[in-house]
Structure formats: structure tokens, C-alpha cells
Amino acid sequence: MKKVKAVQKYSPPCRMPNGLQWSDDELYVMDQQTDKVFIINSEGYLSRIIHTPTENGSGITVGGGFLWTASNGETKFREKRATDTDIGWIYQLDIMTGQFINRWRTPDGGGIHGIEWDDGKLWVTAFNPKALILCDPFDDMKILARHKVTSERLHGLARDGDGIWCAHTSDKIIIKYDIETGIERERLVFEEDAPAPHGLSIKDGVLWYSDAMMVGGGHDDPIRHGPEIGIIER
């Protein structure tokens, strides 16, 4: 277990930055409020916005020339759309326009918070039972591996070496799990007054987090000055 410090770097371009993904020198931010993807450059400036069919958007990742989003279902933060289904989906979208290409139900049939590209495969989080699941998006989301975990509220994911980091939002911890065995390899613990980590990504060995500052509606994140995006100093 290692105590770490969360350091804010960027002012979020949206109200609820719930998912993060670095791709080259661009940071993709999933806004849970509008279900738009905000893309900012390496200096923190907004460069473009992508509209998506995601509902109650959570995790986000980039891979294989596509944008992938964790559609958590049953939005509470915007008006209903004709495309809403109120159930969890994994969406495959056009990386430039956000237009629908394909979608799959989540492995456990429920909501989904985290998603991460891994060399042609996708890691996703599951709630029932709590697990990290590796799927093949080019074989009808066939399940290739499933690692059960004990910590609550699995959220953002970041692939790193022989492991994958998972943010456990309510506990304000980030755990690195072995990709082959699911065994916990490392645990990062945020300071008591730190933000709650929702989105997670890694760039040049540095972990980035986003705090969507979810208050009420069954969430127990700390009330702070507002949402934020930053790095984890280890």
C-alpha cells in the first residue's frame, strides 16, 4: 500500500468528466452529463467535441481506429433521447464523428463504468459479481478472461505493463491487478481530502484521474470545489 497525492492539472471542459483516455497527445474526456466526448490537447485546451449515442456515459477508450464508450444506461442528467435504452452497453463508435457502428450488452447484463483497449481486446468492469473482464470485440465480445475483485465501485481502467490499474471510486484507492491471474500487485491510496477517482488513464508512466464530483443519487463522493482532471504523484 502506498499513499499518493492527487494534483489537479486541467480545468475540466465539462461538468462530469467520468472517463479518461490518452491517445497520442490528445485526452478524450467522457462527460456523463451530456454524453459528449470532449477532446483536449496536451496543454489542456479544448480542441473538439464529439456527440455520441452513449447513455449515462462512464468509461472511454480508443483503439483499432475506433472510439469505445461504456454506456451505463438510464441517464439522470439530461433529457431522454430516442436512442436511449436504459440498459448497459459497450459502444463502438466512429472516432471522428461519434456515429454508431456497433454495440454489445455488457458481460453481466448490468451497468458498466470502466473500459480499456488492450492490443485488439477490451477490458471492462462488471458489478455482479465484481470483476475485470477481458473481451474480444471482433468475436462478438467473447469473454477471454474474468478476474473477480473484492473492492467496491470499479471505475476507470489503465493498462500498464503486466497489469491493469482500476480506480475504486468510493474507497479512493487505485489497485493494479495482474492481467494473467487477477492478483493485486500494487495499491495506491489517496489522501483523505483528495478527490474521488472516476476516470483513469496513463501517459508516459504517469497515471491521470478525473473526478466527476458525483453527489447525491446514491453517490457518496466528497463535496469539493468542482470536478477536476489531474495526475497522481507516486
N, C-alpha and C positions, 0 to 999 in steps of 0.2 A: 504494500500500500504506500502511495506517495502523495503527499499534499502538493497541489499545484495552484497557480494563480491564473485567473481569467483576466485578460487585458483587452479592453474594447479598442478596436481598430477603425471600424467603419460605422457611420450612421446608416442604419438600415434604409433601403429605398421603399420600404413598405411597412405596414402596421404589424404583421405577424410573420416574420421570417422563420418559417418552420422547417425548412430543408435547405441544405447547402451542398454544392458540388463545384469544386475547382475543375476546370477543363482548360488546359494550357494556361493562358494568362487571364481567363475570364472566370468570374464567380457567379454561378447560377443560384438564385435565391427563390425558393418556393414560398409564395405568400398564401397563408392559409385563409386570410380574409377574402381575397378576391380570386384566388386560384390562378393568378397570373404568375409568370416567371420573370423576375427582374434580373437582368444581367449587368454586372458591374465590372469595370476593368481593375487592373492590379493596383490602381491608385484610389479605388473606392468610388469612382464616378459612374453613374448610370449610363450605359451605352445603348440598351434596347430593352423592350418589353415584349414577352410572348404571351398571347392569350391561349389558354388550354381548356379542354373539356373536363379537367380534373374537378373532383368534388371534395371539399374539405381537405385540400392538399397538405401533404405532410412531407415525406422524403422525396428526394430528387437525385437522379444520376444521369451521366452522359456516357454513351458507349455504342460502338458499332455503327456510328453515324446517326444515332437516334437520341432523342430525349425520352427518359423514362420517369414516370411520376407515380408516387404512392397515393392513390385516391382513397381516402379514409372513409368516405360515404357520409351521408346525412349532414350536410353543411348547416351551420348555425350562424354564419357571419355574413351571408349575402343573400340576395333574393334567389329563389328557385329558378332553375333553367330546365328547358325541355329535355336536355341530355342527362339530367341528374337521375340517379337510380337509388340513392340512399344505401348502397352497399359498397363493400370494399373491392377495389380493382387495382391491377397493375396495368398502367397505360404505356403504350409505345406510341410516341408522337414524332412528327416531323421536327427536326432540330431547329429549323429556321422559322417555321410558321406556327408550330404547336398543333397543327392539324392532326386529327385522329388517324392512326394507322392500324392499331390492333389493341386488344385488351384481354386480360385474363382475370378470373376470380383469384382471390388470394388463397394460398395453400390451406389455411384453416377456415376459410369462408367468412372471416371477420374483417375487422379494420386492419390498417397497415400504417406504420409510422416510418420505418426505415427501408431504404433500398440502395444497393451499391453494385455497380458494374465490376465484374472480375473476369477479364480475359474471355469474353464471349458468354459468360454466365451472369446471373443476378443473385445477390444475397438479399433476402428480405426478412423482416421481422414478423413474428406471429405472437398472438396473445393466448391462444387456447389449444395446447399448452404453450407457455412462454418458450420461444425458440428462435434460433437463427437458422434460416433455411436457404440452401443453395438450389437454384432452379435453372433450367435450360430454356431460355426464351425462344430458341429456334427448334425446340422439340415439344411444343405445346406446354411450356412451363413444367416439364417433368422434374420431379424432385430428385436431386442427386445426393444431397446430404441434409441432415437435420440434427442440430445441436441444442438440446434443452438447456435453459439457463434458469437461475433462481431469482435473480434481481428483477425488480419491477420496472414497468413502463419503458420498455425497449424503444429507443428512438433512433437518432441519426447513426449512420454506419460509415466507417472509413477503412478501406483495405490497406494493410501495412505489412510488408514482408511476409512472414509465415503466419500472420494473424489478422484479425479484423477487430477494430475498435467499435464499441457500441455505447452510445450515451444512454444512461439510465436517469431520466429527467428528474423524477421526484426525489431520488436519493442524491442527486447532484454528484454522481460518480460516472467515470468512463472506464470501461473494462475492455482489455484486449484478450480476445479468445483465440485459441489455436484453431486454424482453419481445418485441420485434419481431425482433431479429437474434440474440439469444443472446450478444452480445459482452459481455465482462466490463467493467463500468463502475466498480466500486469493490471494494476488498479490505480486510477488517478482519482483523487478526492478533492473536490472544490472546497474553497474556504466557506465558512458558514454564511457570510453575507454575499457570496458570489451569485451570479445569475444561474438560472436553470438551463442546462444544455439541451436544446431541441435538435437543431440541425448539426451535422458534423461532417467535416471533410479534412483532407490532408494535402499539403503542398510543400514540397522540398523538406519533408520530415517534420513539418510543423502542423499541429492539429488546430483547426479552426472550428469555432462553435457559433451558433446563433441562439439567442433567447427570444422566443416569441411572446414572452410575458403573458402566459395564459392564466387568467384569474377568473374564478367562478366557473359555473357549468361543470362541476366535478373536478376541476383542476385546482391544485394547491401550490402553484408556483409562487415564489415571493413577489410581493408588490414592489416594483422598482421605478426608476425614473422613466423607463420606457424600454422597448426592445433594443437589442444590440447585436453586433457581429464583432467577433474578436478572435484572439489567439490564446492558446493555452501554454503558459510558461512552465516548463518542467525542470 
